[in-house]
């Protein structure tokens, strides 16, 4: 579904990604793992058109997208749920969800998609007329994911969805991500919660200092000595 080949990415003169290549297969839940500052968010921002690679290519469903504007990528079927949620705090829950369904295809199916989102996140239905900025952190994260789903994505990219959540809410959010993936939505997940993610993902890549250093299935990486020492404290 997604093929990233040999991309270099920089912020001005500061290069942060070197020769990064990976693939995401249709229907899988793929994780990008690494410490803060490794370049994980930069990869998602580059795929979604917020940054342009200096070198290399990005192909989605066979089409080169490295120079395609972000709003066109949403129409192609890529939804990006950024770190920090980025909601419209003074708009209601329902209005925030509606903002996720602005493409012609998503707009046509807005009502039924919203009902599906409310099924995944019943608390959002209860709070649909409440301002987003007054929700708890966990509820805001659910709303951010729900807004992404309103675009009817083929590929859903999630950046640190567990950040700042209690352990109970972390488990709940990860269960919902797995449910979304089971409904034939491909998921690209950026996370620091390595143990939890490796137990649920199809495959994962490990990013260190802007370079991919490891890849494998969840069980393979859970048993990898470098991963154990660097990320699991074992």
C-alpha positions in Angstrom: 0.0 0.0 0.0 2.8 2.4 1.0 6.4 2.3 -0.2 8.9 4.8 1.2 12.2 4.6 -0.6 15.6 6.1 0.4 14.2 9.4 1.7 16.3 12.1 3.2 14.5 14.8 5.1 15.7 18.1 6.6 14.4 21.1 8.5 16.4 23.8 6.6 20.0 22.9 7.0 19.4 20.3 9.7 19.0 16.8 8.3 16.9 14.5 10.5 16.3 11.4 8.2 18.9 9.5 6.3 18.1 7.0 3.5 14.9 5.7 5.1 13.1 2.9 3.3 10.1 0.8 4.4 6.8 -0.6 3.2 3.3 -0.9 4.7 1.2 -3.8 3.3 -2.5 -3.5 2.9 -4.4 -4.5 6.0 -1.5 -4.6 8.4 -0.8 -2.7 11.6 2.7 -1.5 11.3 4.7 0.3 14.0 7.5 2.8 13.9 9.4 2.6 17.2 12.2 4.7 18.7 13.2 7.2 21.3 12.2 10.9 21.4 13.9 12.8 18.6 14.6 9.7 16.5 12.6 11.1 13.6 9.3 9.1 13.8 7.1 12.2 13.6 9.1 13.6 10.8 8.4 10.4 8.8 4.6 10.8 9.3 4.8 14.5 8.4 6.7 13.7 5.2 4.2 11.0 4.2 1.2 13.4 4.8 2.8 16.3 2.8 3.7 18.6 5.6 7.4 18.1 4.7 9.1 17.3 1.4 12.0 14.8 1.1 15.2 16.1 -0.3 15.8 12.8 -1.9 13.9 9.5 -2.5 10.3 8.7 -3.2 7.0 7.9 -1.5 4.4 5.8 -3.3 0.8 5.2 -2.1 -1.2 2.6 -4.0 1.3 2.8 -6.8 1.2 6.6 -7.1 4.1 8.9 -6.4 2.9 11.3 -3.6 6.1 13.0 -2.4 5.0 16.3 -4.1 1.2 16.0 -3.7 -0.5 18.6 -1.5 -1.8 17.4 1.9 -5.5 18.0 1.1 -5.1 15.8 -2.0 -3.5 13.1 0.1 -6.6 13.1 2.3 -8.8 12.5 -0.8 -6.5 9.6 -1.8 -7.2 7.9 1.5 -4.4 9.0 4.0 -5.5 10.3 7.4 -3.0 11.6 9.9 -3.8 11.9 13.6 -1.0 14.1 14.9 0.8 14.0 18.2 -0.9 16.4 20.6 -4.4 15.8 19.1 -4.7 19.2 17.4 -8.4 19.5 18.0 -10.5 22.7 17.5 -11.1 23.3 21.3 -14.0 25.8 21.0 -15.9 23.6 18.6 -18.1 20.8 19.8 -17.3 17.1 19.6 -19.7 16.7 16.7 -18.3 19.7 14.8 -14.7 18.4 15.2 -15.9 15.1 13.7 -17.6 16.8 10.8 -14.3 18.6 10.1 -12.8 15.2 9.4 -15.2 14.5 6.6 -14.7 17.3 4.1 -13.7 15.3 1.0 -16.7 14.6 -1.4 -16.7 10.9 -0.7 -16.5 11.3 3.1 -19.1 14.0 3.1 -21.6 11.6 1.3 -21.2 9.0 4.1 -20.8 11.5 7.0 -23.9 10.3 8.9 -23.2 6.6 8.8 -19.5 7.1 9.5 -20.3 9.3 12.5 -22.6 6.5 13.9 -19.7 4.1 13.5 -17.3 6.4 15.4 -19.9 6.8 18.1 -20.1 2.9 18.3 -16.3 2.8 18.8 -16.3 5.7 21.3 -19.7 5.8 23.1 -18.5 8.7 25.3 -18.2 10.9 22.2 -21.9 10.4 21.5 -22.7 11.4 25.1 -20.5 14.5 24.8 -21.3 15.4 21.1 -22.5 18.9 22.0 -19.7 19.6 24.5 -16.7 21.8 23.5 -13.7 19.6 22.6 -11.4 21.7 24.8 -13.4 20.7 27.9 -12.9 16.9 27.4 -10.4 14.9 29.4 -7.1 13.9 27.8 -8.3 10.4 27.0 -11.6 11.7 25.5 -9.7 14.2 23.4 -7.5 11.4 22.1 -10.6 9.4 21.2 -12.0 12.4 19.4 -8.8 12.9 17.4 -8.8 9.3 16.3 -12.5 9.6 15.5 -11.9 12.7 13.4 -9.3 10.8 11.4 -11.8 7.9 10.8 -14.4 10.4 9.5 -12.2 10.8 6.4 -12.8 7.1 5.5 -9.1 6.5 5.3 -7.4 3.5 3.6 -4.3 4.3 5.7 -4.6 5.7 9.2 -1.4 7.2 10.6 -1.4 7.7 14.4 1.3 9.6 16.2 1.8 8.8 19.9 -1.9 8.0 20.6 -1.0 6.8 24.2 1.0 10.0 25.1 -0.1 11.4 28.5 -2.8 8.8 29.1 -3.3 6.6 32.2 -2.4 2.9 31.9 -6.1 2.0 31.8 -6.8 4.4 29.0 -3.6 3.3 27.1 -5.0 -0.3 27.1 -8.4 0.9 25.9 -7.0 3.1 23.1 -4.7 0.2 21.9 -7.7 -2.2 21.9 -9.7 0.3 19.8 -6.7 0.7 17.3 -6.7 -3.1 16.9 -10.5 -3.1 16.3 -10.0 -0.4 13.6 -7.4 -2.5 12.0 -9.6 -5.6 12.0 -12.1 -3.5 10.0 -9.7 -3.5 7.0 -8.1 -0.2 7.7 -4.4 -0.2 7.4 -2.7 1.4 10.4 0.8 3.0 10.6 1.5 3.6 14.3 4.2 5.7 15.9 4.7 4.9 19.5 7.2 4.9 22.4 5.2 2.3 24.3 7.3 -0.5 22.8 6.2 -3.5 24.9 2.5 -2.8 24.3 2.9 -2.2 20.6 5.1 -5.2 19.8 2.5 -7.4 21.3 -0.2 -6.2 18.9 1.5 -5.1 15.6 2.0 -7.1 12.4 5.5 -5.8 11.9 7.7 -3.0 13.3 10.7 -0.9 12.3 13.1 0.7 14.9 14.4 4.2 14.2 17.5 5.6 15.8 19.0 8.9 15.1 17.1 9.3 11.8 18.0 5.9 10.4 16.1 2.6 10.4 18.2 0.0 12.3 15.9 -3.0 12.8 12.8 -4.5 11.4 10.8 -7.7 12.1 7.6 -9.1 13.5 6.4 -8.2 17.0 7.6 -11.4 18.5 11.0 -11.2 16.7 11.7 -7.7 18.1 10.4 -8.5 21.6 13.1 -11.2 21.7 15.8 -9.0 20.1 18.6 -8.3 22.5 19.1 -4.7 21.4 15.4 -3.9 21.8 15.3 -5.5 25.2 18.3 -3.5 26.4 17.5 -0.2 24.7 13.7 0.0 25.0 12.4 -2.6 27.5 15.0 -2.2 30.3 15.7 -5.9 30.3 
